[in-house]
Amino acid sequence: MKKYCFILLLLITVQVSAQDFYLLPKVGLGLSNITNNDKGNNSTRPGFNFGLGTGLIWNEKVGIETGIYYLMLGNKFSTDYISYTAKLDYLSIPIYAKGYVYKGLFLFAGPQFGFNVVRDDGRDEDCLSDIDRVRKFDFSVGVGAGYQWDFGLQLSASYNLGLIDAWKKYPEEWSASGKRCNNIFQFNIGWTVGF
């Protein structure tokens, strides 16, 4: 499915003028967490994200952007007896609608599809780990805002709200307090290369 979406985007690009298509390499910082964990012992996991986006500007006010990014998600957990970091890293493909509000200021929103590439909780292998129960697919909705300068620099901030449970099955010791979804605040810097 993702291949068809990308091919469709490329075909649409061929029919627009060259200045409306751009590439956008980006890097940034993410602060991720997992919903419905023990709030007293749970904290955010900082991590980097990076990747390459591509976009299409239909007119002065509306555009679409997609790409592929590496996101470091998960959280930190600690008590008096145990401390570990759940590392759930994903290759992520967002499909964002963009609205250009005023000069270089823009807003964006849309779905994001994630594919798990790292599952590690940092605990000893002697322990029974729940990390093997992590889903390989993640789905979220992202919203954000940014600013694009004429010379190419772009800054953005966004929040991704996870919509599906990150785990296939809960470990027996977890309470049934609701879905455990990946959420992340992202702060990115990028450089737009127009064609």
Disulfide bonds with the S-S distance in Angstrom:
none
